[in-house]
Amino acid sequence: MFAIPLGDGAELRPLEPWQAEEFLAHMDRGRDYIGRYVGLPGITADLDSARAWLQAYADKTAADTGRLYGIRLEGRLVGGVLLRVFDTATGTCEAGCWLEPDAAGRGLVTRAVRVVIDWAIEARGMHRVEWLVAPENTASVNVARRLGMTREGLKHEDDPYRGVRQDTEIWSVLAPDWRAARASGVRDPAQLRPRSA
Ligand SMILES: CC(C)(COP(=O)(O)OP(=O)(O)OC[C@H]1O[C@@H](n2cnc3c(N)ncnc32)[C@H](O)[C@@H]1OP(=O)(O)O)[C@@H](O)C(=O)NCCC(=O)NCCS
């Protein structure tokens, strides 16, 4: 089983259907916190649905249409990073993330998503990585900023969540900007070639 060190005792590892019980226990620890803006807790409410969701990502991995990785802190599953969309035909993918509350505020997600974006761009030739987020989700907007993404716009009331239509901000980073930032040692591609928001 591979593990990519993220520093400070954290690692990025595969997250697979056989780990459904551990995943459910993790989700139970973070259900309220994670569910404020994203529907993941709702679709992984019990062991069967948790296993089905992990299996859906195992199927996406096999079909090369998505990816899912767990973030572990001192061995314990505390969050995850996913490529919800992974379209090799267009070179476009969409990244997402979550943490249980005790693991937030340490930079784990930003480091984990950097690993996944590096892989998507450098190993898989993706041109565009998107980040979709509710405008009120400041912590996630800040992750997009720290990754050097550019805010492209707002989809109005496109996301019916818990009975209310929510707006969605679209952020992205393009491969040339990601590479230029890495080559120059700058973490934030937007500092090199700002795109209009
Ligand atoms: C979105 C979410 C994952 C962000 O978590 P997070 O802990 O704020 O993000 P990171 O792991 O990148 O950590 C960054 C924070 O750690 C701090 N930090 C502490 N030590 C750090 C270090 N060594 N390196 C980097 N950052 C560090 C940063 O200052 C930052 O805090 P700040 O935003 O208050 O300044 C989390 O809020 C969450 O799970 N929300 C619910 C699910 C969700 O909304 N997912 C996103 C859907 S779009």
The ligand as an SDF file (V2000), in Angstrom:
LIG
                    3D

 48 50  0  0  0  0  0  0  0  0999 V2000
  -12.5360   22.8100    3.3820 C   0  0  0  0  0  0  0  0  0  0  0  0
  -11.6880   22.2450    4.5040 C   0  0  0  0  0  0  0  0  0  0  0  0
  -11.1270   20.8980    4.1130 C   0  0  0  0  0  0  0  0  0  0  0  0
  -10.5400   23.2420    4.7850 C   0  0  0  0  0  0  0  0  0  0  0  0
   -9.8170   22.7980    5.9030 O   0  0  0  0  0  0  0  0  0  0  0  0
   -8.5690   23.6460    6.4330 P   0  0  0  0  0  0  0  0  0  0  0  0
   -7.9810   22.9080    7.5680 O   0  0  0  0  0  0  0  0  0  0  0  0
   -8.9640   25.0700    6.6490 O   0  0  0  0  0  0  0  0  0  0  0  0
   -7.5750   23.6490    5.1810 O   0  0  0  0  0  0  0  0  0  0  0  0
   -6.0650   23.1860    5.2020 P   0  0  0  0  0  0  0  0  0  0  0  0
   -5.9660   21.7840    5.6510 O   0  0  0  0  0  0  0  0  0  0  0  0
   -5.4870   23.5480    3.9190 O   0  0  0  0  0  0  0  0  0  0  0  0
   -5.4440   24.0880    6.3800 O   0  0  0  0  0  0  0  0  0  0  0  0
   -5.2890   25.4920    6.2100 C   0  0  0  0  0  0  0  0  0  0  0  0
   -5.3730   26.1360    7.5670 C   0  0  0  0  0  0  0  0  0  0  0  0
   -4.3660   25.5780    8.4120 O   0  0  0  0  0  0  0  0  0  0  0  0
   -3.4850   26.6270    8.8640 C   0  0  0  0  0  0  0  0  0  0  0  0
   -2.1680   26.0090    9.0390 N   0  0  0  0  0  0  0  0  0  0  0  0
   -1.6580   25.6730   10.2490 C   0  0  0  0  0  0  0  0  0  0  0  0
   -0.4790   25.0740   10.0820 N   0  0  0  0  0  0  0  0  0  0  0  0
   -0.2100   25.0520    8.7630 C   0  0  0  0  0  0  0  0  0  0  0  0
    0.8630   24.5770    7.9860 C   0  0  0  0  0  0  0  0  0  0  0  0
    1.9110   23.9770    8.5670 N   0  0  0  0  0  0  0  0  0  0  0  0
    0.7990   24.7060    6.6510 N   0  0  0  0  0  0  0  0  0  0  0  0
   -0.2400   25.3000    6.0690 C   0  0  0  0  0  0  0  0  0  0  0  0
   -1.3170   25.7750    6.7480 N   0  0  0  0  0  0  0  0  0  0  0  0
   -1.2940   25.6420    8.1010 C   0  0  0  0  0  0  0  0  0  0  0  0
   -3.6010   27.7000    7.8030 C   0  0  0  0  0  0  0  0  0  0  0  0
   -3.2460   28.9650    8.3070 O   0  0  0  0  0  0  0  0  0  0  0  0
   -5.0730   27.6220    7.4830 C   0  0  0  0  0  0  0  0  0  0  0  0
   -5.8420   28.2270    8.4810 O   0  0  0  0  0  0  0  0  0  0  0  0
   -6.6530   29.6020    8.1840 P   0  0  0  0  0  0  0  0  0  0  0  0
   -7.4850   29.3710    6.9290 O   0  0  0  0  0  0  0  0  0  0  0  0
   -7.4540   29.7970    9.3940 O   0  0  0  0  0  0  0  0  0  0  0  0
   -5.5790   30.6060    7.9520 O   0  0  0  0  0  0  0  0  0  0  0  0
  -12.5320   22.0620    5.8000 C   0  0  0  0  0  0  0  0  0  0  0  0
  -13.0160   23.3110    6.2100 O   0  0  0  0  0  0  0  0  0  0  0  0
  -13.7000   21.1130    5.6090 C   0  0  0  0  0  0  0  0  0  0  0  0
  -13.5440   19.9020    5.6550 O   0  0  0  0  0  0  0  0  0  0  0  0
  -14.9090   21.6470    5.4130 N   0  0  0  0  0  0  0  0  0  0  0  0
  -16.0910   20.8070    5.2520 C   0  0  0  0  0  0  0  0  0  0  0  0
  -16.1120   20.0840    3.8950 C   0  0  0  0  0  0  0  0  0  0  0  0
  -15.9690   21.0630    2.7660 C   0  0  0  0  0  0  0  0  0  0  0  0
  -16.5260   22.1440    2.8030 O   0  0  0  0  0  0  0  0  0  0  0  0
  -15.2040   20.6600    1.7430 N   0  0  0  0  0  0  0  0  0  0  0  0
  -14.9300   21.5060    0.5950 C   0  0  0  0  0  0  0  0  0  0  0  0
  -16.0120   21.4450   -0.3810 C   0  0  0  0  0  0  0  0  0  0  0  0
  -15.7350   22.6030   -1.7250 S   0  0  0  0  0  0  0  0  0  0  0  0
  1  2  1  0
  2  3  1  0
  2  4  1  0
  2 36  1  0
  4  5  1  0
  5  6  1  0
  6  7  2  0
  6  8  1  0
  6  9  1  0
  9 10  1  0
 10 11  2  0
 10 12  1  0
 10 13  1  0
 13 14  1  0
 14 15  1  0
 15 16  1  0
 15 30  1  0
 16 17  1  0
 17 18  1  0
 17 28  1  0
 18 19  1  0
 18 27  1  0
 19 20  2  0
 20 21  1  0
 21 22  1  0
 21 27  2  0
 22 23  1  0
 22 24  2  0
 24 25  1  0
 25 26  2  0
 26 27  1  0
 28 29  1  0
 28 30  1  0
 30 31  1  0
 31 32  1  0
 32 33  2  0
 32 34  1  0
 32 35  1  0
 36 37  1  0
 36 38  1  0
 38 39  2  0
 38 40  1  0
 40 41  1  0
 41 42  1  0
 42 43  1  0
 43 44  2  0
 43 45  1  0
 45 46  1  0
 46 47  1  0
 47 48  1  0
M  END
$$$$
